[in-house]
Every structure is written in C-alpha cells, then in structure tokens.
Amino acid sequence: MPVHYLYLIFAVIAETIGTSALQASQQFTRLWPSLLVITAYGAAFYLLSLTLRTMPVGIMYAIWSGLGIVLIAIIGWLVFRQTLDAAAVVGIGLILAGIVVIQLFSNTATH
C-alpha cells in the first residue's frame, strides 16, 4: 500500500477520534475530551498535509470526509445511541459507493 494511503487512513482515524471526543467534550466544557479534540484534529490535518504531496486535494478530501462521515455515523449509532433511519443508511451507502467509484475508476486517484 502506498504511504500516502496510510497517511490518509490515519488522518481518517484521527478525525474520527476528534469528532467523537467533540461529542464527549459537551461543547468544550470537559477538559480531557476537549484536549483530545484539539490533538486529534491537529494530527488529522498534519497527516492530510502529507497526503497532499501525492494526491489531489479534491480526491483526498472526498475520501477523508466520506470515510469520516461513515465512521462517525456508526460510532454515533453504537456509542452515543443515535438512531439512523433508512434514508440515512441509504445515504451512507451512497457515500461508500462514491469512494469505491473514485478508487476503482478515477484516473485522478493515485493508486
């Protein structure tokens, strides 16, 4: 696997941790989750900057944000007991399908 994909995967993980901590911070009123938000987002953006060395910004951002949306929706459902209706599940499936289309068929995605 090319190293820029590893940077991107770890950026998605860091962003997911940061967004989960954002929910746990209760609007930055809890210290440790708030510090985790800042640290995780800092790491995510640093890793994204490394990814941009070899990947176009639009493709990188589509993959990063799409995977982040999917993971946060799953975490919201599992951890924070937030409900997902059928339309939300279909929409998440379409986001995943879009990422697959980019990876399989786009000449702008670096493989």
C-alpha positions in Angstrom: 0.0 0.0 0.0 1.4 3.4 -0.9 2.5 5.5 2.1 0.1 8.4 1.2 -2.8 6.0 1.7 -1.5 5.1 5.2 -1.3 8.8 6.0 -4.9 9.2 4.7 -6.2 6.2 6.7 -4.5 7.5 9.9 -6.0 11.0 9.2 -9.4 9.5 9.0 -8.9 7.7 12.3 -7.6 10.8 13.9 -10.6 12.8 12.6 -13.0 10.2 13.8 -11.4 10.2 17.3 -11.5 14.0 17.3 -15.2 14.2 16.3 -16.1 11.5 18.9 -14.3 13.5 21.5 -16.1 16.6 20.4 -19.4 14.9 21.3 -17.9 13.8 24.6 -16.5 17.3 25.4 -20.0 18.6 25.8 -19.3 21.8 23.9 -15.8 22.1 25.3 -17.0 22.1 28.9 -15.0 18.9 29.8 -11.2 19.3 29.8 -9.8 15.9 28.7 -12.2 15.3 25.8 -11.6 18.9 24.7 -7.8 18.4 24.6 -8.3 15.2 22.7 -10.3 17.1 20.1 -7.5 19.6 19.5 -4.8 16.9 19.4 -6.7 14.6 17.2 -7.7 17.3 14.7 -4.1 18.6 14.7 -2.8 15.1 13.9 -5.5 14.7 11.2 -4.6 17.9 9.4 -0.9 17.2 9.6 -1.5 13.7 8.1 -3.7 15.3 5.4 -0.9 17.7 4.5 1.4 14.7 4.0 -1.2 13.0 1.8 -1.4 16.1 -0.4 2.2 15.6 -1.5 1.0 12.9 -3.9 -2.8 13.1 -4.0 -5.1 15.8 -5.5 -6.9 17.8 -2.8 -10.4 17.1 -4.2 -9.9 13.3 -4.2 -8.1 13.3 -0.9 -10.9 15.4 0.7 -13.7 13.3 -0.8 -12.1 10.1 0.6 -11.3 11.7 4.0 -14.6 13.3 4.6 -16.6 10.4 3.2 -15.0 7.8 5.4 -15.2 10.2 8.3 -18.9 10.6 7.8 -19.5 6.8 7.6 -17.3 6.1 10.7 -18.9 8.9 12.8 -22.4 7.7 11.9 -21.5 4.2 13.0 -19.9 5.5 16.2 -22.9 7.7 16.9 -25.2 4.8 16.5 -23.1 2.4 18.6 -21.6 4.6 21.3 -24.0 7.6 21.6 -27.2 5.6 20.8 -28.1 8.0 17.9 -30.6 6.5 15.5 -30.2 6.0 11.8 -33.3 5.8 9.7 -33.5 4.0 6.3 -32.7 7.3 4.4 -29.5 7.8 6.5 -28.4 4.2 5.9 -29.0 4.6 2.1 -27.1 7.9 2.1 -24.2 6.4 3.9 -24.2 3.5 1.4 -24.1 6.0 -1.4 -21.1 7.8 0.2 -19.3 4.5 0.4 -20.2 3.7 -3.2 -18.8 7.1 -4.3 -15.5 6.3 -2.6 -15.3 2.9 -4.3 -16.1 4.6 -7.7 -13.2 7.1 -7.2 -10.8 4.3 -6.2 -11.7 1.9 -9.0 -12.4 4.2 -11.9 -10.9 7.6 -11.4 -7.6 8.4 -13.2 -7.1 11.3 -10.7 -6.8 8.9 -7.7 -3.3 7.8 -7.1 -3.1 4.0 -6.8 
